[in-house]
Amino acid sequence: GTGKELVAQAIHRASLSKDQPMVEVNCAAIPEELIESELFGHEKGSFTGAHSAKRGKFDQADGGILFLDEIGDMSMKTQAKILRILQEQTFERVGGHKTISVTVRVLAATNKNLEEEIENGNFRADLFWRLNVVPIRVPDLAERLDDIPLLVESLMTDLNNKGMARKEFTGEALALMAQHTWPGNVRELKNFVERVAIMGVSDKIGKEDIAHFLNASPQTLPPGSTESTLLPYRKTSFKEAKKHFEQEYLRLKLNENGGNISQTAESVGMERSHLHKKLKSLNITT
């Protein structure tokens, strides 16, 4: 939650391989029985369900950077294969015999103490020392509140790329955000920025908006209260507020589903024909 992936992305943008791919993998989110296929790829027929060959993440990142997030959750067996790739820059796909060569820079991150994991027999010492060339500690957001303006800009850019209208946070708004402790770190900040961007009526987010939404956070909002969340809409009609929310919400859902109407309809619990009519009425094109 401290923003490790943002640091990895910044390293990629500043590197000589910035024009090459950066592939991100959350090792903790992939089941153990699938992680080798995900990382190294597989050949057709190599296991039940492998109806066609698939390139793995190392193959996809060839020439660029592979970011292995939560590497501390990786099994010892997979760690051994990662070590071999780092040493030899070669691997075989699951079910394959052909050796594939790649040129990949690996960034790895974890929220675990890997030295303790080594002592407990859960992490390979040789892999640790192979990865621990330039260690970077990413402190909690509370220790680097000066980063908030840059983080908000980056998060807003991501939301904009997903189809959300651009919102500008004023200096006073950012200063007020820097007074919050952010116990949930960058993950909490990300959710907060997204909530403000969706619910905020104006294109410019001021300190009043931030105060309203911070007061509406789970830590301070009384159970069942919606007072602070609704304050930005008090100067608009119900029809305008509803339309604004629907536009932002459906744009995000469409982007999450790659613009696929059928998948979006299923995810929001609507019939496809009804969603199509709703998008047309809101002037949302796909």
VOKOL-129272 format. One record per residue (C-alpha): chain; y, x, z; residue in three letters. Coordinates in pm, whole numbers, plus 50000, padded with zeros to 5 digits. Example, Ala and Ser with C-alpha at 12.3 -4.5 7.8 and 13.67 -1.06 7.14 Angstrom:
2
R,A,49550,51230,50780,ALA $
R,A,49894,51367,50714,SER $
//
This chain:
286
R,A,50000,50000,50000,GLY $
R,A,50234,50301,50013,THR $
R,A,50277,50306,49634,GLY $
R,A,50027,50573,49531,LYS $
R,A,49996,50426,49182,GLU $
R,A,50374,50443,49136,LEU $
R,A,50367,50813,49226,VAL $
R,A,50085,50867,48977,ALA $
R,A,50282,50688,48706,GLN $
R,A,50589,50901,48780,ALA $
R,A,50380,51219,48750,ILE $
R,A,50248,51098,48416,HIS $
R,A,50598,51021,48283,ARG $
R,A,50716,51371,48383,ALA $
R,A,50412,51552,48241,SER $
R,A,50353,51714,47904,LEU $
R,A,50096,51443,47834,SER $
R,A,50343,51157,47883,LYS $
R,A,50279,51037,47528,ASP $
R,A,49904,51031,47592,GLN $
R,A,49722,50756,47781,PRO $
R,A,49718,50716,48155,MET $
R,A,49414,50519,48273,VAL $
R,A,49399,50381,48627,GLU $
R,A,49077,50302,48814,VAL $
R,A,49048,50146,49160,ASN $
R,A,48718,50293,49275,CYS $
R,A,48697,50057,49573,ALA $
R,A,48713,49749,49349,ALA $
R,A,48414,49836,49130,ILE $
R,A,48059,49758,49250,PRO $
R,A,47843,50068,49295,GLU $
R,A,47595,49953,49030,GLU $
R,A,47874,49929,48769,LEU $
R,A,48096,50226,48848,ILE $
R,A,47909,50480,48633,GLU $
R,A,47928,50248,48332,SER $
R,A,48297,50190,48404,GLU $
R,A,48380,50561,48434,LEU $
R,A,48148,50715,48175,PHE $
R,A,48067,50425,47943,GLY $
R,A,47723,50315,47827,HIS $
R,A,47511,50289,47515,GLU $
R,A,47382,49966,47366,LYS $
R,A,47069,49845,47544,GLY $
R,A,47101,50091,47832,SER $
R,A,47070,49806,48084,PHE $
R,A,47050,49427,48093,THR $
R,A,47369,49287,47948,GLY $
R,A,47464,49603,47756,ALA $
R,A,47480,49427,47420,HIS $
R,A,47703,49694,47268,SER $
R,A,47818,50048,47340,ALA $
R,A,48122,50088,47563,LYS $
R,A,48367,50373,47612,ARG $
R,A,48428,50470,47973,GLY $
R,A,48754,50547,48148,LYS $
R,A,48714,50924,48103,PHE $
R,A,48674,50871,47730,ASP $
R,A,48974,50638,47717,GLN $
R,A,49190,50891,47904,ALA $
R,A,49102,51182,47673,ASP $
R,A,49413,51395,47623,GLY $
R,A,49594,51221,47906,GLY $
R,A,49555,51142,48276,ILE $
R,A,49290,50953,48470,LEU $
R,A,49405,50817,48806,PHE $
R,A,49117,50759,49047,LEU $
R,A,49257,50545,49327,ASP $
R,A,49059,50512,49653,GLU $
R,A,48824,50794,49555,ILE $
R,A,48713,50810,49919,GLY $
R,A,48511,50493,49858,ASP $
R,A,48302,50656,49583,MET $
R,A,47930,50720,49645,SER $
R,A,47795,51076,49677,MET $
R,A,47598,51028,49354,LYS $
R,A,47908,50939,49155,THR $
R,A,48105,51217,49325,GLN $
R,A,47854,51469,49189,ALA $
R,A,47910,51343,48834,LYS $
R,A,48287,51355,48877,ILE $
R,A,48257,51716,48995,LEU $
R,A,48061,51809,48684,ARG $
R,A,48325,51659,48456,ILE $
R,A,48601,51845,48638,LEU $
R,A,48410,52171,48601,GLN $
R,A,48278,52134,48247,GLU $
R,A,48492,51857,48092,GLN $
R,A,48172,51700,47955,THR $
R,A,47957,51397,48038,PHE $
R,A,47696,51159,47895,GLU $
R,A,47725,50784,47878,ARG $
R,A,47481,50571,48077,VAL $
R,A,47163,50549,47869,GLY $
R,A,47285,50816,47628,GLY $
R,A,47184,51174,47553,HIS $
R,A,47484,51292,47353,LYS $
R,A,47722,51520,47543,THR $
R,A,48081,51406,47511,ILE $
R,A,48367,51652,47560,SER $
R,A,48705,51542,47693,VAL $
R,A,49030,51699,47805,THR $
R,A,49148,51496,48102,VAL $
R,A,49375,51564,48397,ARG $
R,A,49255,51381,48706,VAL $
R,A,49481,51247,48979,LEU $
R,A,49302,51113,49285,ALA $
R,A,49426,50914,49583,ALA $
R,A,49280,50772,49901,THR $
R,A,49388,50617,50229,ASN $
R,A,49105,50795,50411,LYS $
R,A,49103,51135,50581,ASN $
R,A,48869,51317,50342,LEU $
R,A,48822,51613,50575,GLU $
R,A,48681,51371,50834,GLU $
R,A,48472,51206,50563,GLU $
R,A,48328,51549,50477,ILE $
R,A,48234,51609,50841,GLU $
R,A,48069,51267,50851,ASN $
R,A,47870,51341,50535,GLY $
R,A,48047,51081,50323,ASN $
R,A,48239,51309,50084,PHE $
R,A,48150,51629,49901,ARG $
R,A,48338,51937,50018,ALA $
R,A,48318,52099,49673,ASP $
R,A,48477,51794,49509,LEU $
R,A,48746,51783,49776,PHE $
R,A,48850,52143,49715,TRP $
R,A,48832,52090,49339,ARG $
R,A,49075,51797,49366,LEU $
R,A,49295,51932,49645,ASN $
R,A,49498,52167,49423,VAL $
R,A,49840,52008,49471,VAL $
R,A,49816,51759,49759,PRO $
R,A,50093,51500,49788,ILE $
R,A,50140,51289,50100,ARG $
R,A,50287,50948,50025,VAL $
R,A,50451,50833,50350,PRO $
R,A,50493,50473,50461,ASP $
R,A,50787,50291,50306,LEU $
R,A,50956,50279,50647,ALA $
R,A,50985,50661,50627,GLU $
R,A,51155,50654,50286,ARG $
R,A,51383,50352,50277,LEU $
R,A,51615,50540,50041,ASP $
R,A,51349,50485,49774,ASP $
R,A,51395,50108,49777,ILE $
R,A,51652,50088,49492,PRO $
R,A,51428,50292,49261,LEU $
R,A,51118,50098,49364,LEU $
R,A,51292,49764,49307,VAL $
R,A,51407,49879,48964,GLU $
R,A,51054,49986,48873,SER $
R,A,50900,49664,49005,LEU $
R,A,51156,49450,48823,MET $
R,A,51084,49638,48499,THR $
R,A,50714,49562,48538,ASP $
R,A,50788,49193,48595,LEU $
R,A,51021,49190,48296,ASN $
R,A,50747,49341,48080,ASN $
R,A,50520,49057,48197,LYS $
R,A,50761,48799,48061,GLY $
R,A,50987,48728,48359,MET $
R,A,51361,48705,48305,ALA $
R,A,51552,49011,48423,ARG $
R,A,51716,48984,48766,LYS $
R,A,51975,49227,48904,GLU $
R,A,51978,49319,49273,PHE $
R,A,52328,49396,49400,THR $
R,A,52402,49703,49611,GLY $
R,A,52454,49484,49917,GLU $
R,A,52117,49318,49856,ALA $
R,A,51943,49654,49835,LEU $
R,A,52122,49776,50148,ALA $
R,A,51997,49473,50340,LEU $
R,A,51643,49530,50214,MET $
R,A,51664,49887,50347,ALA $
R,A,51711,49745,50697,GLN $
R,A,51371,49574,50686,HIS $
R,A,51071,49764,50829,THR $
R,A,50825,49666,50550,TRP $
R,A,50506,49689,50758,PRO $
R,A,50306,49603,50446,GLY $
R,A,50459,49901,50263,ASN $
R,A,50513,49891,49886,VAL $
R,A,50263,49607,49846,ARG $
R,A,50481,49388,50068,GLU $
R,A,50793,49499,49879,LEU $
R,A,50628,49417,49547,LYS $
R,A,50534,49066,49660,ASN $
R,A,50883,49015,49802,PHE $
R,A,51058,49123,49481,VAL $
R,A,50833,48896,49276,GLU $
R,A,50898,48601,49508,ARG $
R,A,51276,48653,49497,VAL $
R,A,51270,48694,49118,ALA $
R,A,51075,48370,49073,ILE $
R,A,51258,48158,49328,MET $
R,A,51609,48298,49285,GLY $
R,A,51824,48070,49071,VAL $
R,A,52088,48322,48961,SER $
R,A,52034,48626,48740,ASP $
R,A,52204,48830,49013,LYS $
R,A,52034,48861,49353,ILE $
R,A,52286,48904,49636,GLY $
R,A,52256,48982,50004,LYS $
R,A,52261,48609,50086,GLU $
R,A,51949,48559,49875,ASP $
R,A,51777,48853,50043,ILE $
R,A,51868,48721,50388,ALA $
R,A,51726,48379,50300,HIS $
R,A,51398,48517,50169,PHE $
R,A,51355,48773,50448,LEU $
R,A,51403,48492,50698,ASN $
R,A,51133,48302,50509,ALA $
R,A,50881,48586,50545,SER $
R,A,50557,48516,50736,PRO $
R,A,50674,48734,51026,GLN $
R,A,50982,48520,51103,THR $
R,A,50934,48178,50943,LEU $
R,A,50819,47901,51179,PRO $
R,A,50491,47735,51076,PRO $
R,A,50549,47472,50808,GLY $
R,A,50915,47564,50753,SER $
R,A,51054,47579,50399,THR $
R,A,51425,47575,50489,GLU $
R,A,51509,47935,50391,SER $
R,A,51297,47927,50076,THR $
R,A,51482,47621,49947,LEU $
R,A,51835,47742,50023,LEU $
R,A,51890,47907,49680,PRO $
R,A,51832,47567,49516,TYR $
R,A,52076,47361,49722,ARG $
R,A,52344,47378,49452,LYS $
R,A,52111,47267,49174,THR $
R,A,51952,46936,49093,SER $
R,A,51583,46879,49160,PHE $
R,A,51521,46868,48786,LYS $
R,A,51690,47207,48728,GLU $
R,A,51512,47374,49021,ALA $
R,A,51174,47241,48909,LYS $
R,A,51231,47353,48550,LYS $
R,A,51337,47702,48661,HIS $
R,A,51027,47749,48874,PHE $
R,A,50791,47614,48606,GLU $
R,A,50935,47850,48343,GLN $
R,A,50894,48161,48556,GLU $
R,A,50554,48057,48689,TYR $
R,A,50403,47978,48348,LEU $
R,A,50547,48294,48189,ARG $
R,A,50371,48502,48454,LEU $
R,A,50045,48310,48415,LYS $
R,A,50054,48345,48037,LEU $
R,A,50106,48718,48068,ASN $
R,A,49821,48749,48319,GLU $
R,A,49594,48584,48063,ASN $
R,A,49717,48783,47763,GLY $
R,A,49895,48483,47612,GLY $
R,A,49567,48290,47583,ASN $
R,A,49649,47918,47621,ILE $
R,A,49295,47812,47712,SER $
R,A,49253,48075,47983,GLN $
R,A,49600,48002,48122,THR $
R,A,49528,47629,48132,ALA $
R,A,49210,47694,48328,GLU $
R,A,49383,47929,48573,SER $
R,A,49662,47679,48651,VAL $
R,A,49432,47375,48658,GLY $
R,A,49570,47194,48353,MET $
R,A,49422,47051,48036,GLU $
R,A,49495,47275,47736,ARG $
R,A,49679,46998,47551,SER $
R,A,49893,46920,47856,HIS $
R,A,49982,47288,47901,LEU $
R,A,50076,47317,47534,HIS $
R,A,50315,47021,47569,LYS $
R,A,50460,47163,47890,LYS $
R,A,50527,47503,47727,LEU $
R,A,50697,47331,47436,LYS $
R,A,50918,47124,47668,SER $
R,A,51019,47441,47856,LEU $
R,A,51093,47631,47532,ASN $
R,A,50828,47892,47611,ILE $
R,A,50674,48053,47304,THR $
R,A,50339,48233,47296,THR $
//
